[in-house]
Amino acid sequence: MRLLVIASVLSAAVVPALAQDDVQDKPLTGSYYMSPAIDAEDPKAPADHINLSITGDAAKAMWDAMKVKTEPDECIGRMAKWVQSLVCYGPPTPDSGTLAPGETPFECFIGINLKNASVELSQDC
């Protein structure tokens, strides 16, 4: 009986790990920079925020996974999806025409406060 309980516990721990084996790692494209908080008033504030720009297939996958309303972003002339402080940009708005040469069709921006691991705005209009 004791062996059965141990086997059950072990198989319960292994099943989620097996499901994760089906996940395929993919390359990530984009860039980052370190900075103080976007609203920091002190010019000597520490650069304790990482600001990530995610592009390519990862940005398209994020765009597709975000189940929120797509709205025009007048600041940059593209359609945008916002989830709190995460924004992903997609196609140009009808008023802005086409993307500029070299501009990626999908890109996402997120800032992370490294003091407390909270997600914060990484850019302003």
DSSP file (Angstrom, degrees, kcal/mol; ACC not computed):
  #  RESIDUE AA STRUCTURE BP1 BP2  ACC     N-H-->O    O-->H-N    N-H-->O    O-->H-N    TCO  KAPPA ALPHA  PHI   PSI    X-CA   Y-CA   Z-CA
    1    1 A M     >        0   0    0      0, 0.0     4,-2.0     0, 0.0     5,-0.2   0.000 360.0 360.0 360.0 -44.1    0.0    0.0    0.0
    2    2 A R  H  >  +     0   0    0      1,-0.2     4,-2.2     2,-0.2     5,-0.2   0.893 360.0  52.4 -61.4 -39.7    2.8    2.4    0.9
    3    3 A L  H  > S+     0   0    0      1,-0.2     4,-2.4     2,-0.2    -1,-0.2   0.862 106.8  53.7 -63.6 -36.8    4.5    1.7   -2.4
    4    4 A L  H  > S+     0   0    0      2,-0.2     4,-2.2     1,-0.2    -1,-0.2   0.899 108.2  49.3 -65.2 -41.3    1.2    2.5   -4.2
    5    5 A V  H  X S+     0   0    0     -4,-2.0     4,-2.3     2,-0.2    -2,-0.2   0.926 112.2  48.0 -64.0 -44.9    1.0    5.9   -2.5
    6    6 A I  H  X S+     0   0    0     -4,-2.2     4,-2.5     1,-0.2    -2,-0.2   0.910 111.5  50.2 -62.7 -42.8    4.6    6.7   -3.4
    7    7 A A  H  X S+     0   0    0     -4,-2.4     4,-2.4     1,-0.2    -1,-0.2   0.889 110.3  50.6 -63.4 -39.1    4.0    5.7   -7.0
    8    8 A S  H  X S+     0   0    0     -4,-2.2     4,-2.0     2,-0.2    -2,-0.2   0.922 111.1  47.6 -64.8 -43.9    0.9    7.8   -7.2
    9    9 A V  H  X S+     0   0    0     -4,-2.3     4,-1.6     1,-0.2    -2,-0.2   0.922 113.2  48.4 -63.8 -44.3    2.7   10.9   -5.8
   10   10 A L  H  X S+     0   0    0     -4,-2.5     4,-1.8     1,-0.2    -2,-0.2   0.901 111.6  48.6 -64.3 -41.4    5.7   10.4   -8.2
   11   11 A S  H  X S+     0   0    0     -4,-2.4     4,-2.0     1,-0.2    -1,-0.2   0.857 108.0  55.1 -69.7 -32.2    3.4   10.0  -11.3
   12   12 A A  H  < S+     0   0    0     -4,-2.0    -1,-0.2     1,-0.2    -2,-0.2   0.854 111.4  45.4 -65.7 -33.4    1.4   13.1  -10.3
   13   13 A A  H  X S+     0   0    0     -4,-1.6     4,-0.8     1,-0.2    -2,-0.2   0.804 113.6  49.3 -78.2 -29.8    4.7   15.0  -10.2
   14   14 A V  H  X S+     0   0    0     -4,-1.8     4,-2.4     2,-0.2     5,-0.2   0.831  97.0  67.8 -80.7 -33.6    6.0   13.6  -13.5
   15   15 A V  H  X S+     0   0    0     -4,-2.0     4,-2.0     1,-0.2     5,-0.2   0.916 101.6  45.9 -58.8 -48.2    2.8   14.2  -15.6
   16   16 A P  H  > S+     0   0    0      0, 0.0     4,-1.6     0, 0.0    -1,-0.2   0.896 112.3  52.8 -61.6 -36.0    3.1   18.0  -15.6
   17   17 A A  H  X S+     0   0    0     -4,-0.8     4,-0.8     1,-0.2    -2,-0.2   0.885 107.8  50.7 -65.3 -37.7    6.8   17.7  -16.4
   18   18 A L  H >< S+     0   0    0     -4,-2.4     3,-0.7     1,-0.2     4,-0.5   0.890 106.8  54.4 -65.9 -38.7    6.0   15.5  -19.4
   19   19 A A  H >< S+     0   0    0     -4,-2.0     3,-1.0     1,-0.2    -1,-0.2   0.855 104.7  54.8 -63.2 -34.2    3.5   18.0  -20.7
   20   20 A Q  H >< S+     0   0    0     -4,-1.6     3,-1.5     1,-0.2    -1,-0.2   0.727  92.5  71.7 -71.7 -21.4    6.2   20.7  -20.6
   21   21 A D  T << S+     0   0    0     -4,-0.8    -1,-0.2    -3,-0.7    -2,-0.2   0.756  89.4  62.1 -64.8 -22.4    8.4   18.5  -22.8
   22   22 A D  T <  S+     0   0    0     -3,-1.0     2,-0.3    -4,-0.5    -1,-0.3   0.599  81.4 101.4 -77.7 -11.5    6.0   19.3  -25.7
   23   23 A V    <   -     0   0    0     -3,-1.5     2,-0.6    -4,-0.2    -3,-0.0  -0.592  65.4-148.1 -77.2 131.1    6.9   23.0  -25.4
   24   24 A Q        -     0   0    0     -2,-0.3     2,-0.2     0, 0.0    -2,-0.1  -0.893   8.9-133.7-105.1 121.7    9.4   24.1  -28.1
   25   25 A D        -     0   0    0     -2,-0.6     0, 0.0     1,-0.0     0, 0.0  -0.487  27.0-169.0 -67.9 140.0   11.8   26.8  -27.3
   26   26 A K        -     0   0    0     -2,-0.2    -1,-0.0     1,-0.0     2,-0.0  -0.923  28.0 -92.4-129.9 155.4   12.0   29.4  -30.0
   27   27 A P        -     0   0    0      0, 0.0     2,-0.4     0, 0.0    31,-0.2  -0.319  36.5-140.3 -67.2 152.2   14.5   32.3  -30.6
   28   28 A L        -     0   0    0     29,-0.1     2,-0.3    30,-0.1    28,-0.1  -0.943  14.9-166.1-116.2 133.0   13.6   35.7  -29.3
   29   29 A T  E     +A   55   0A   0     26,-0.7    26,-2.4    -2,-0.4     2,-0.3  -0.892  39.0  72.8-118.5 152.2   14.2   38.9  -31.1
   30   30 A G  E     -A   54   0A   0     -2,-0.3     2,-0.3    24,-0.3    24,-0.2  -0.983  62.0 -98.4 148.2-156.6   14.1   42.4  -29.9
   31   31 A S  E     -A   53   0A   0     22,-2.2    22,-3.0    -2,-0.3     2,-0.3  -0.928  20.6-155.7-152.8 173.8   16.1   44.7  -27.7
   32   32 A Y  E     -A   52   0A   0     -2,-0.3     2,-0.3    20,-0.2    20,-0.2  -0.981   4.1-170.4-150.7 160.7   16.3   46.1  -24.2
   33   33 A Y  E     -A   51   0A   0     18,-1.5    18,-2.7    -2,-0.3     2,-0.4  -0.979  21.5-127.1-149.5 154.7   17.7   49.1  -22.2
   34   34 A M  E     +A   50   0A   0     -2,-0.3    16,-0.2    16,-0.2    14,-0.1  -0.799  40.9 147.0-100.4 142.6   18.1   49.9  -18.5
   35   35 A S  E     -A   49   0A   0     14,-2.1    14,-1.8    -2,-0.4    13,-0.2  -0.977  48.0 -89.3-160.8 168.1   16.6   53.1  -17.1
   36   36 A P  S    S-     0   0    0      0, 0.0    11,-0.1     0, 0.0     9,-0.0  -0.262  72.9 -62.7 -70.5 174.7   15.1   54.7  -14.1
   37   37 A A    >   -     0   0    0      9,-0.3     3,-2.0     1,-0.1    85,-0.1  -0.271  51.1-114.5 -56.5 148.5   11.3   54.6  -13.8
   38   38 A I  T 3  S+     0   0    0     83,-0.4    -1,-0.1     1,-0.3    84,-0.1   0.784 117.1  43.6 -59.6 -28.7    9.5   56.4  -16.6
   39   39 A D  T 3  S+     0   0    0      2,-0.0    -1,-0.3     0, 0.0     2,-0.2   0.179  81.3 138.0-103.8  17.3    8.2   59.0  -14.1
   40   40 A A    <   -     0   0    0     -3,-2.0     5,-0.0     1,-0.2     0, 0.0  -0.427  32.3-172.0 -65.1 131.6   11.4   59.4  -12.1
   41   41 A E        +     0   0    0     -2,-0.2    -1,-0.2     3,-0.0    -3,-0.0   0.717  62.2  87.3 -95.1 -25.6   12.0   63.1  -11.3
   42   42 A D    >   -     0   0    0      1,-0.2     3,-2.0     2,-0.1    -2,-0.0  -0.657  68.2-151.0 -78.2 118.8   15.5   62.7   -9.9
   43   43 A P  T 3  S+     0   0    0      0, 0.0    -1,-0.2     0, 0.0    -3,-0.0   0.695  98.2  51.8 -64.3 -16.4   18.1   62.9  -12.7
   44   44 A K  T 3  S+     0   0    0      2,-0.0     3,-0.1     3,-0.0    -2,-0.1   0.159  78.3 139.3-104.2  18.4   20.3   60.6  -10.7
   45   45 A A    <   -     0   0    0     -3,-2.0    -5,-0.0     1,-0.1     2,-0.0  -0.325  62.3 -99.0 -60.3 143.3   17.7   57.9  -10.1
   46   46 A P        -     0   0    0      0, 0.0     2,-1.9     0, 0.0    -9,-0.3  -0.319  25.0-117.7 -67.8 147.5   19.1   54.4  -10.4
   47   47 A A        +     0   0    0      1,-0.2    -2,-0.0   -11,-0.1    -3,-0.0  -0.594  62.2 141.7 -82.2  78.7   18.6   52.5  -13.7
   48   48 A D        +     0   0    0     -2,-1.9    66,-2.6   -13,-0.2     2,-0.4   0.069  42.5  83.6-113.2  22.5   16.6   49.7  -12.0
   49   49 A H  E     -AB  35 113A   0    -14,-1.8   -14,-2.1    64,-0.2     2,-0.5  -0.988  62.3-151.0-124.2 134.9   14.1   49.1  -14.7
   50   50 A I  E     -AB  34 112A   0     62,-2.2    62,-2.6    -2,-0.4     2,-0.6  -0.919  10.8-158.3-103.7 131.5   14.6   46.9  -17.7
   51   51 A N  E     -AB  33 111A   0    -18,-2.7   -18,-1.5    -2,-0.5     2,-0.4  -0.943  10.2-161.1-114.0 117.5   12.6   47.9  -20.8
   52   52 A L  E     -AB  32 110A   0     58,-3.1    58,-1.9    -2,-0.6     2,-0.5  -0.821  14.1-166.4-107.2 136.2   12.0   45.2  -23.3
   53   53 A S  E     -AB  31 109A   0    -22,-3.0   -22,-2.2    -2,-0.4     2,-0.5  -0.988  14.3-166.1-114.9 118.1   11.1   45.5  -27.0
   54   54 A I  E     +AB  30 108A   0     54,-2.9    54,-2.8    -2,-0.5   -24,-0.3  -0.915  14.2 169.3-110.1 129.4   10.0   42.1  -28.4
   55   55 A T  E >>  +AB  29 107A   0    -26,-2.4     3,-0.7    -2,-0.5     4,-0.7  -0.669  34.2  27.1-127.9-179.7    9.7   41.7  -32.1
   56   56 A G  H 3> S-     0   0    0     50,-0.7     4,-2.1     1,-0.2     3,-0.2  -0.274 117.1 -11.0  70.6-147.6    9.2   39.0  -34.8
   57   57 A D  H 3> S+     0   0    0      1,-0.2     4,-2.5     2,-0.2    -1,-0.2   0.828 134.2  56.0 -60.5 -35.8    7.4   35.8  -34.2
   58   58 A A  H <> S+     0   0    0     -3,-0.7     4,-2.3     2,-0.2    -1,-0.2   0.920 108.4  47.4 -65.2 -42.6    7.3   36.2  -30.4
   59   59 A A  H  X S+     0   0    0     -4,-0.7     4,-2.7    -3,-0.2    -2,-0.2   0.898 112.1  50.1 -65.1 -40.0    5.5   39.6  -30.7
   60   60 A K  H  X S+     0   0    0     -4,-2.1     4,-2.5    46,-0.2    -2,-0.2   0.907 110.8  49.6 -64.2 -41.4    3.0   38.1  -33.2
   61   61 A A  H  X S+     0   0    0     -4,-2.5     4,-1.8     2,-0.2    -2,-0.2   0.895 112.1  48.2 -64.5 -39.8    2.3   35.2  -30.8
   62   62 A M  H  X S+     0   0    0     -4,-2.3     4,-1.4     2,-0.2    -2,-0.2   0.936 110.8  51.1 -64.7 -45.6    1.8   37.7  -28.0
   63   63 A W  H  < S+     0   0    0     -4,-2.7     3,-0.5     1,-0.2    -2,-0.2   0.927 112.0  47.1 -55.1 -48.4   -0.5   39.8  -30.2
   64   64 A D  H  < S+     0   0    0     -4,-2.5    -1,-0.2     1,-0.2    -2,-0.2   0.828 111.8  50.8 -65.1 -32.4   -2.6   36.7  -31.0
   65   65 A A  H  < S+     0   0    0     -4,-1.8     2,-0.8    -5,-0.2    -1,-0.2   0.692  86.6  94.3 -80.3 -19.2   -2.7   35.5  -27.4
   66   66 A M     <  -     0   0    0     -4,-1.4     2,-1.1    -3,-0.5    16,-0.0  -0.652  59.1-165.2 -79.8 109.6   -4.0   38.9  -26.1
   67   67 A K        +     0   0    0     -2,-0.8     2,-0.3    14,-0.0    -1,-0.1  -0.422  48.8 109.9 -95.6  58.5   -7.8   38.6  -26.0
   68   68 A V  S    S-     0   0    0     -2,-1.1     2,-0.1     1,-0.0    15,-0.1  -0.813  78.3 -76.0-125.7 167.2   -8.5   42.3  -25.6
   69   69 A K        -     0   0    0     -2,-0.3     2,-0.5    13,-0.1    13,-0.4  -0.389  41.6-131.0 -65.9 136.1   -9.9   44.9  -27.8
   70   70 A T        +     0   0    0     11,-0.1    11,-0.2    -2,-0.1    -1,-0.1  -0.788  33.4 178.7 -88.1 128.0   -7.7   46.2  -30.6
   71   71 A E  E     -C   80   0A   0      9,-2.7     9,-3.2    -2,-0.5     2,-0.2  -0.950  33.3-101.6-131.5 150.2   -7.7   50.0  -30.7
   72   72 A P  E     -C   79   0A   0      0, 0.0     2,-0.7     0, 0.0     7,-0.2  -0.494  27.5-146.7 -68.7 137.8   -5.9   52.6  -32.8
   73   73 A D  E >>> -C   78   0A   0      5,-2.9     4,-2.0    -2,-0.2     5,-1.1  -0.912   8.7-167.3-105.8 105.7   -2.9   54.2  -31.1
   74   74 A E  T 345S+     0   0    0     -2,-0.7    -1,-0.1     1,-0.2     5,-0.1   0.725  79.8  70.0 -67.0 -21.6   -2.8   57.8  -32.3
   75   75 A C  T 345S+     0   0    0      1,-0.2    -1,-0.2     3,-0.1    -2,-0.0   0.912 121.2  10.4 -63.8 -43.7    0.7   58.3  -30.8
   76   76 A I  T <45S-     0   0    0     -3,-0.6    -2,-0.2     2,-0.2    -1,-0.2   0.435 101.0-115.9-119.1  -1.2    2.4   56.0  -33.4
   77   77 A G  T  <5S+     0   0    0     -4,-2.0    16,-2.0     1,-0.3     2,-0.3   0.830  75.3 110.9  73.9  31.9   -0.3   55.4  -35.9
   78   78 A R  E   <S-CD  73  92A   0     -5,-1.1    -5,-2.9    14,-0.3    -1,-0.3  -0.917  74.8 -97.0-133.4 161.4   -0.7   51.6  -35.4
   79   79 A M  E     -C   72   0A   0     12,-3.4    11,-2.7    -2,-0.3     2,-0.3  -0.547  47.7-164.0 -73.7 144.3   -3.3   49.3  -33.9
   80   80 A A  E     -CD  71  89A   0     -9,-3.2    -9,-2.7     9,-0.2     2,-0.4  -0.956  22.2-157.7-136.0 150.0   -2.6   48.4  -30.3
   81   81 A K  E     - D   0  88A   0      7,-2.3     7,-2.4    -2,-0.3     2,-0.4  -0.999  18.6-164.7-124.3 126.3   -3.6   45.9  -27.7
   82   82 A W  E     + D   0  87A   0    -13,-0.4     2,-0.4    -2,-0.4     5,-0.2  -0.926  17.7 176.6-113.9 134.8   -3.0   46.9  -24.0
   83   83 A V  E >  S- D   0  86A   0      3,-2.5     3,-2.4    -2,-0.4     2,-0.2  -0.894  71.8 -62.9-131.2 103.3   -3.0   44.6  -21.0
   84   84 A Q  T 3  S-     0   0    0     -2,-0.4    -1,-0.1     1,-0.3    36,-0.1  -0.397 121.5 -12.3  51.8-116.2   -2.2   46.8  -18.0
   85   85 A S  T 3  S+     0   0    0     -2,-0.2     2,-0.5    -3,-0.1    26,-0.3   0.313 117.3  95.0 -97.8   9.6    1.4   48.0  -18.8
   86   86 A L  E <   -D   83   0A   0     -3,-2.4    -3,-2.5    24,-0.1     2,-0.4  -0.871  53.0-176.8 -98.3 129.6    2.1   45.6  -21.6
   87   87 A V  E     -DE  82 109A   0     22,-2.0    22,-3.0    -2,-0.5     2,-0.4  -0.989  10.0-169.0-127.9 137.4    1.4   47.0  -25.1
   88   88 A C  E     -DE  81 108A   0     -7,-2.4    -7,-2.3    -2,-0.4     2,-0.4  -0.988  10.8-151.7-121.7 135.5    1.7   45.2  -28.4
   89   89 A Y  E     +DE  80 107A   0     18,-3.6    18,-1.8    -2,-0.4    -9,-0.2  -0.858  20.9 165.4-106.6 140.8    1.5   47.1  -31.7
   90   90 A G  E     -     0   0A   0    -11,-2.7     3,-0.1     1,-0.4    -1,-0.1  -0.019  46.2  -1.5-122.7-133.4    0.2   45.5  -34.9
   91   91 A P  E    S-     0   0A   0      0, 0.0   -12,-3.4     0, 0.0    -1,-0.4  -0.096  80.6 -91.3 -61.8 160.1   -0.9   46.7  -38.3
   92   92 A P  E     -D   78   0A   0      0, 0.0   -14,-0.3     0, 0.0   -15,-0.1  -0.321  46.0-102.8 -65.7 155.0   -1.0   50.4  -39.1
   93   93 A T    >>  -     0   0    0    -16,-2.0     3,-1.0   -20,-0.2     4,-1.0  -0.386  33.5-107.6 -71.3 158.4   -4.2   52.3  -38.5
   94   94 A P  T 34 S+     0   0    0      0, 0.0     3,-0.3     0, 0.0    -1,-0.1   0.836 120.7  51.3 -57.0 -31.5   -6.4   53.0  -41.6
   95   95 A D  T 34 S+     0   0    0      1,-0.2   -18,-0.0     2,-0.0    -2,-0.0   0.720 105.7  54.4 -78.4 -21.1   -5.4   56.7  -41.3
   96   96 A S  T <4 S-     0   0    0     -3,-1.0     2,-0.5     1,-0.3    -1,-0.2   0.608  90.0-152.0 -94.7 -10.8   -1.6   56.1  -41.1
   97   97 A G     <  -     0   0    0     -4,-1.0    -1,-0.3    -3,-0.3     2,-0.2  -0.658  48.1  -6.5  85.6-126.1   -1.2   54.0  -44.3
   98   98 A T  S    S-     0   0    0     -2,-0.5     2,-0.1     1,-0.1    -5,-0.1  -0.590  76.0 -89.2-109.3 168.2    1.6   51.5  -44.4
   99   99 A L        -     0   0    0     -2,-0.2    -1,-0.1     1,-0.1     3,-0.1  -0.413  46.8-106.5 -71.6 150.9    4.6   50.6  -42.2
  100  100 A A    >   -     0   0    0      1,-0.1     3,-2.3    -2,-0.1    -1,-0.1  -0.412  50.4 -80.0 -71.7 153.9    7.8   52.4  -42.7
  101  101 A P  T 3  S+     0   0    0      0, 0.0    -1,-0.1     0, 0.0     3,-0.1  -0.331 120.4  16.3 -56.0 133.3   10.7   50.5  -44.4
  102  102 A G  T 3  S+     0   0    0      1,-0.3     2,-0.4    -3,-0.1    -2,-0.1   0.337  92.8 131.3  84.4  -7.0   12.4   48.3  -41.8
  103  103 A E    <   -     0   0    0     -3,-2.3    -1,-0.3     1,-0.1    -4,-0.1  -0.637  57.9-126.1 -80.2 132.9    9.5   48.6  -39.3
  104  104 A T        -     0   0    0     -2,-0.4    -4,-0.1     1,-0.1     3,-0.1  -0.543   9.5-131.2 -80.0 144.3    8.3   45.2  -38.0
  105  105 A P  S    S+     0   0    0      0, 0.0     2,-0.4     0, 0.0    -1,-0.1   0.774  92.1  30.4 -68.1 -25.0    4.7   44.3  -38.3
  106  106 A F        +     0   0    0      2,-0.0   -50,-0.7   -18,-0.0     2,-0.3  -0.999  66.9 158.4-136.0 134.8    4.3   43.3  -34.7
  107  107 A E  E     -BE  55  89A   0    -18,-1.8   -18,-3.6    -2,-0.4     2,-0.3  -0.980  18.4-157.2-153.5 145.7    6.2   44.5  -31.6
  108  108 A C  E     -BE  54  88A   0    -54,-2.8   -54,-2.9    -2,-0.3     2,-0.4  -0.929   4.0-158.3-126.0 147.7    5.5   44.5  -27.9
  109  109 A F  E     +BE  53  87A   0    -22,-3.0   -22,-2.0    -2,-0.3     2,-0.3  -0.987  16.7 163.2-129.7 135.1    6.9   46.7  -25.1
  110  110 A I  E     -B   52   0A   0    -58,-1.9   -58,-3.1    -2,-0.4     2,-0.4  -0.990  20.3-152.5-149.6 141.3    7.1   46.0  -21.4
  111  111 A G  E     -BF  51 120A   0      9,-1.5     9,-2.9   -26,-0.3     2,-0.5  -0.922   8.7-159.0-113.9 142.4    9.0   47.5  -18.5
  112  112 A I  E     -BF  50 119A   0    -62,-2.6   -62,-2.2    -2,-0.4     2,-0.7  -0.980  14.0-140.4-125.5 122.6    9.9   45.6  -15.4
  113  113 A N  E >>> -BF  49 118A   0      5,-3.0     4,-1.8    -2,-0.5     5,-0.7  -0.716  13.7-159.8 -77.1 113.6   10.8   47.2  -12.1
  114  114 A L  T 345S+     0   0    0    -66,-2.6    -1,-0.2    -2,-0.7   -65,-0.1   0.550  82.5  68.8 -78.9  -6.4   13.7   45.1  -10.9
  115  115 A K  T 345S+     0   0    0    -67,-0.4    -1,-0.2     1,-0.1   -66,-0.1   0.850 126.4   3.4 -75.7 -34.2   13.2   46.3   -7.3
  116  116 A N  T <45S-     0   0    0     -3,-0.7    -2,-0.2     2,-0.1    -1,-0.1   0.309  96.2-115.7-135.9   8.5    9.9   44.4   -6.9
  117  117 A A  T  <5 +     0   0    0     -4,-1.8     2,-0.3     1,-0.2    -3,-0.2   0.768  63.0 149.2  61.8  29.0    9.4   42.5  -10.2
  118  118 A S  E   < -F  113   0A   0     -5,-0.7    -5,-3.0     1,-0.0     2,-0.4  -0.661  50.5-116.0 -93.2 152.3    6.3   44.5  -11.1
  119  119 A V  E     +F  112   0A   0     -2,-0.3     2,-0.3    -7,-0.2    -7,-0.2  -0.719  43.2 169.7 -86.4 131.5    5.3   45.3  -14.7
  120  120 A E  E     -F  111   0A   0     -9,-2.9    -9,-1.5    -2,-0.4   -35,-0.0  -0.913  42.3 -74.8-138.5 162.7    5.4   49.1  -15.5
  121  121 A L        -     0   0    0     -2,-0.3   -83,-0.4     1,-0.1   -11,-0.1  -0.294  35.5-170.7 -56.5 140.1    5.1   51.3  -18.5
  122  122 A S        +     0   0    0    -37,-0.3     2,-0.3     1,-0.2    -1,-0.1   0.524  65.6  26.7-111.3  -9.9    8.3   51.3  -20.6
  123  123 A Q        -     0   0    0    -14,-0.1     2,-0.3   -12,-0.1    -1,-0.2  -0.981  60.2-150.5-149.8 161.0    7.5   54.1  -22.9
  124  124 A D              0   0    0     -2,-0.3     0, 0.0    -3,-0.1     0, 0.0  -0.917 360.0 360.0-130.1 155.4    5.5   57.3  -23.2
  125  125 A C              0   0    0     -2,-0.3    -1,-0.0   -49,-0.0    -2,-0.0   0.488 360.0 360.0 -69.9 360.0    3.9   58.9  -26.2
